[in-house]
């Protein structure tokens, strides 16, 4: 139950920040779909290790390269040591799956993943002014 609560809080925060323009933006003419990528411990995740203790240098460099290209909008570890979450904005699901397949931590089987199309709520427009 605690994992779901943390994940829902994280997802809600991402949506608010994304809609508030707190993340890098693409030109309006490029149609993009938002995906929520959830990483979970894979078969190569060492038993008893915290996510902060894992060999994720190459994964971190890969995430930074995606951010620099405007593809990855937000990412970070789940603080309950259950994996991590990433927000991607890409043309389609095949592009998202290609990004995942090229992730060094997925290739090394440290992470397995879930991928979900996601439509963040624009909460700002629901506020009464």
N, C-alpha and C positions, 0 to 999 in steps of 0.2 A: 504494500500500500504506500509506503514511504517513497519507493522508487517512482511510482506513478505520480505522486504529488510533486516531487522534485522535477520530473520531466515536464509535467504540465506547466509548472511555474516557469521553467526555462523556455518552453515553447511560447508561452504568452509574452514573456519579456522580449523574445526575438521578434514577434509580430509587432509589438508596440514600437520597438526601435526601428524596424524595417519601414513601417508606415510613416514614422516621424522623419524619415530621411536621414537617420543617423548612420546609415551604411552607404558605401559607394554606390553610385547609380550608373545605369547604362543609358545610351540615347533612347528616347521614347519610341523611335521608329523600329527598334529591334524587339520583336515579340518574344518574350521570355516566359518560361514556366518556373515556378518556385517549387523546389523539392526539399523535404526534410529527410536528411540522412541520419540514421541512428546506428552508431557503432556499438557492438556488444563484444564481450570477450570471446575470442576464437580459440581454436585448439592449441595454438602456440603461445597463448597468454600464460606466462609462468605462474604456477600456483602460489598463492599467498602474496603476490606482488601488487602494489597499488598502481593505478594508471600512471602516476607521476614517476614511478620507478621503472617503467617499461622503456625499451630501446626504440624511441619514437623520433629520433633526430630526422631521419629521411622523410617520415610522415609529416613532421612539422614543416620542413622545407617545401614539401609538395603542397601543403595547405596554404603556405605563404605565397607560392607561385599562383595558385588559383585565386587568392584574394587580390593579388597584383593585377590579374587579368579581369577582375570584376565578376568572376564566376562564383566564388565563395563569398558569401555576405557576412556570415558569422559562424564561429565554431568554438568548441571547447569541450573539456572533459566534464562528465557528470560527476558531481562532487560526492556521490554515494559509491564511487568506484565501479559503476555498472557499465562504463564505456564512455561514449561521447556523442555529440550531436553536431550536425553541420547544416547550414542553410545554403542551398545552391540555387542559382538562377541561370537556367540553360534553355536552349532552344526546344529540347524535347527529352523524353525518357532515355532514348538511346545515348544521347550525349552524357546524361547523368550516369548511366551505367558504365560508359567508357571511362569516365573520371574515376569511378569507384574501382574498376578493374585495374587501373594504373596506379592506385594508391599503394605505396610500398608496404604499409601495415596490413593491407588486405592480401597483397601478394605473399607476405610472410606469414599469413594466417594468424596474426596477432588479433585482428578484428574480423568478425563477420558483420553483416550489415542488414538493415531494413531500409527500404527506400519508399517514400510516400509523396505523391503530389500534394501540395499544400497551398492553401489560400488564406494567407493571414487576414484577419479581420482589421478593417480600418476603423479602429475604435475612436479616433479623434473626431470623425464626422458624427458620432453618436452622442458626443458631449453637448449638453445644453449650454448655450452661451448667454 
